């Protein structure tokens, strides 16, 4: 009964204001901050393809714990993707509390934003729109990773992006993720007063510059990485090698040496 009363009135049976909204805000901040930082780390790992195919393969195997398990285990990647997916859905559910529930509420918020002409309010609308987009596109991506964790690598990823026509989805997802993540971290800093110092107004201006610098950096890095995968996928399709997996140089050398030895014995 106490939960029912609190749900209707926003107060506990003792007449105190409910702390639930504050707790949910805190959870939304924690999950959002974690996901944003995870996406930055993810982008840096994915961009390893810009160094070399060999380096990207090495990173993939490290994430599969090849230093512990011989050959690595893609199951670890699937489990990680599942954990991220659960946090992702939880964050989306918490964020939906702030969205307008009907068209009238949307009109009020839109009018408020237009009259105020406030940059941070505009950023909130951008974050809400990109969050809505990510809910669908991000779910598709995470499901693919969970169910195809053994198909991650320089060639397998490139074939998925190009030959399986995933690149349009990744273009949209990249834009949505980077805008949503950097705006979210900026708003977290402002909301919780991080780095305020003696002049919060000046800090906010500086934080906004950092936010846009990070947005441009990660968008550029993301598009360069995506273009690299598309180029590899295109070359594979043109050569009729779709489905071939990348073989590291060390294994190629081992194979050649083994064959040469066997040939000498024969």
N, C-alpha and C positions, 0 to 999 in steps of 0.2 A: 504493500500500500504506500509506503514512504517513497518508493521509486516512482510510483504513479503520480503522487502529489508533486514531487520534484519535477517530473516531466511536464506537467501542466503549468505550474506556477513559477518554475525556476528557483524555487526555495525548498529547503528541507522542512521536515515536520516541526523542527525547532524554530522555524521562521528565519533561518540563516540563508543567505544567498548561496545558491549552488556553486560548488567549486568545479563541477564537471566540465563546463566550457573551458576553463583555464587548463585543466588536465588534458583535455583533448587538443587544445592549442599547443601545449607542450609536446605531446606525442606527434602532432603534425610537424612541428619544427624539427624534432629529432629524426623522424623518418625522412623528411625532405632534405635535411642537411646531409644525412648519410647517403642518400641516393645521388645527390648532386656531386659529392666528393667521389663516390664510386664511379659515376659517369666520366669524371675527369680522368681518373685512373684507367678506366676502360678505354677511353679515347687514346691515351698515351700508349697503351699496349697494342691497340689495333693499328696505330700509326707506325708500328715497328716494320710494316711492309715497305715503308719509304726508305728504310735503311737497306734491307735486302730480304729476299724470300727466305734465305737460310736463317736470318735473325728472327723473322716472324715465326718460323717453324720451331726454333729454339724456345721462344717465349711461350708458344702453345704447349710444348712438352713440359716446360717448367710449371705451368698452371695445372697440368695433369699429374703433377708430383712425380715426374720421371726420375728425380733424384732419390726417391724412396722406392717407388714401384717401377720395375723394369718395363720400359716402353711407355709408362704413364697410364693413367686410367681416365678415360673420358667421363666416367660416372661421376667423378669429383666435380667436373664442370656442370653436369646436369643438376647435381645437388645444390651447387652455388647458385645456378640460375633459378632453381625452385625457391630458394631462400629470398633472393632478390625479388622474385615475382610476388611472394607473399607480402614483403615489405611494400612493394609497389602498389598492390591492391589496397593495403591498409592505408597508405598515404593518400591514395585517390579517394577512398571512402571518407577520410577525415577532411580532405579538401572540399568535398562536395557540400559540406555544411555551410560553406561561405558563398556558394553560388546562388543566384536568384532562383526562387522556387517556381515562379510563373512569369508571364510576360509583363504584368504590371510592375512587379519588383524590378525586372530588368529595365523597364522604362525609367523608373525612379533613379536607379543607379546610373543609367546612361545620362540622364538629365543632370544629375549631380556632378558627374565627371566633366560634362561639357561646360557647366557653369563655373566650376572650380578651376578648370584648365590647369590641373595639377599633374605634374609629370609622374609622380609615384602612383597616382590613381590610374593613369594610363598604363603604367607598367603592370598594375594588378590585372587590368583587363587582358593585357597581352599574356600574362601568366595563366589566367583562367582559360583563355582560348587554346594556348599550347598544351595545357594540362588535359583538356578535353580530347585534343588530337592524340596526345601520347597514350591515353588510356586504351585506345584501339590499336594504334600502330605498335606501341611498345609491347602490348600483350602478344601480338603476332610474332614479333621478334623473339621474345623470351620463350614462347612455346616452341619455336623452331630450334632454339639453342638447347632447350631441355630435352627434346626428342631426337636431336641430330648432333649431339655433342661430339660424336666421332668424326663428323664432317667439318672440322674446323682446321684450317691450315691455309697456306699460300694459294694452293690450287683449288681445294674443296670450297673455300670461302668465296674465291673469285668466280668459280663456276656457278655457285648459288646466286651471287649478286648479278652476274651477267646472263647466263643461260637460263636461269629460272626466273628472270625478270623481277628480281627483288630490289634493283637499284632505284626505281621510282619511290618505293616505300621508304628506303633508307635516306633518300634526299629529304623527304618530308619529315621523317623522324629525326634526322640530324638537326634540322632547323628548329623543330619544336623542342628537342631536348636541350640544346645549347641556350636558347632564349629562356626557357623555363628554369633551367638550373641556375644560370647566372643571376637572373632576376630574383629567384628564390633566395639565394645566398645573400644578395644585397638586402632584401627585405628582412631576412633574419637578423642581419647586423643592425639594421635600423630598429626593428621591433624590440630586440633584447638589449639594445644600448651598447653593443660591443664596439670598442674603439672610439666611443664618444669623446673622451678627453674633456678638455675645458671648453671646447667650442663645437658642440654637436652639429651645428649647421654647416660649418666648414668641413667637418668629418664626412657628413652626408654627401657633399659635393665631391669630395675626394673618392669616396666609396663608389659613387656613380661612374666616375672616370675609370676606376679599376674594373668595375663591372663591364663596361663597354669594351675595354681593352681585352678582357678575358673572353668575352663573347666573340670578338673578331678573331682572336688567336685560335680558339677551339673550332670555330666554324671553318677557318682557313685550313687548319690541320685536318679536320674531318673531311672536307671536300677533296683535299689532295690525296688523302688515304683512300677515299671511295673511288677517285679517278684511277688510282694505281690498281686497285682490285678489278675495276671494270676493264682496264687495259689488259691485264693478265687473262681475265675471263674471255675477252674478245679474241685474243691471240689463240687461246685454247680452242674456242669454238671454230675459228677459221682453220686451225690445223687438224680438226676432228679429234681432239684429245679430251673432250669433256668427260669428266669422271675420273681422269687420271689423278693419282695422289702424288704429292711432292715427296721426293726421295732426297734426303740430305747428302751432301758431298761425301761425308765420312762413310755412309753406307754404300754409295756407288763405288768408292775406292775399295772398300772391303769386298764387294761382290767381284770386282775385276781381278783383285789379287787372288781371291779364292779360285776363280775360274782359271787363272793362269797357272796356279799350282796344280790343279787337277789335270789340266792339259799337259803339263810337264811330266806328271807321273804316267799318264796314259801313253 
